[in-house]
């Protein structure tokens, strides 16, 4: 058995689906913006894991290339999200996302 095929594709995709579900649950239930950003990161990592698993199944580098693009997107999302988080905290002294609904301008 090839070392790349040591873990079945179904197991990797089930793990990716479980991580995505945990991230989605965290995004929908938490009102703290920091936890929402962490949930988005978990969801992006789950999508990247699915690409890696699929790429290794068909012995293609496309999954790894897509994972690099997802990491780039996650870095951009984190920088913009943290800038919004700092602005929200400076203005309202809270990280509750409901406070952002009162922002104008």
LINURZI-V657006 format. One record per residue. N is the residue number from 1. RES is the residue in one small letter. PHI is phi in whole degrees, -180 to 180 (999 if undefined). OMEGA is omega as a letter, one per 30 degrees, with the letter a starting at -180 (NA if undefined). Layout:
N:RES:PHI:OMEGA / N:RES:PHI:OMEGA
This chain:
1:x:999:a / 2:x:-69:a / 3:x:-67:l / 4:x:-72:a / 5:x:-100:a / 6:x:-65:l / 7:x:-107:a / 8:x:-63:a / 9:x:-60:a / 10:x:-63:l / 11:x:-67:l / 12:x:-64:l / 13:x:-71:l / 14:x:-66:l / 15:x:-64:l / 16:x:-63:l / 17:x:-66:l / 18:x:-66:l / 19:x:-63:l / 20:x:-64:l / 21:x:-66:l / 22:x:-62:l / 23:x:-64:l / 24:x:-65:l / 25:x:-61:l / 26:x:-65:l / 27:x:-69:a / 28:x:-82:a / 29:x:-101:a / 30:x:-89:l / 31:x:-107:l / 32:x:-82:a / 33:x:-65:l / 34:x:-65:l / 35:x:-68:l / 36:x:-66:l / 37:x:-66:l / 38:x:-67:l / 39:x:-66:l / 40:x:-63:l / 41:x:-64:l / 42:x:-63:l / 43:x:-65:l / 44:x:-66:l / 45:x:-66:l / 46:x:-65:l / 47:x:-65:l / 48:x:-64:l / 49:x:-63:l / 50:x:-63:l / 51:x:-66:l / 52:x:-64:a / 53:x:-63:l / 54:x:-66:l / 55:x:-66:l / 56:x:-73:l / 57:x:-65:a / 58:x:-101:l / 59:x:51:a / 60:x:-124:l / 61:x:-84:a / 62:x:-62:l / 63:x:-65:l / 64:x:-70:l / 65:x:-65:l / 66:x:-65:l / 67:x:-65:l / 68:x:-64:l / 69:x:-66:l / 70:x:-66:l / 71:x:-63:l / 72:x:-64:l / 73:x:-63:l / 74:x:-65:l / 75:x:-66:l / 76:x:-66:l / 77:x:-64:l / 78:x:-66:a / 79:x:-67:l / 80:x:-68:l / 81:x:-64:l / 82:x:-69:l / 83:x:-64:l / 84:x:-65:l / 85:x:-63:l / 86:x:-65:l / 87:x:-64:l / 88:x:-64:a / 89:x:-69:l / 90:x:-64:a / 91:x:-81:a / 92:x:-113:a / 93:x:56:l / 94:x:-150:l / 95:x:-107:l / 96:x:-70:a / 97:x:-69:l / 98:x:-67:l / 99:x:-68:a / 100:x:-71:a / 101:x:-71:l / 102:x:-92:a / 103:x:-71:l / 104:x:-130:l / 105:x:95:NA
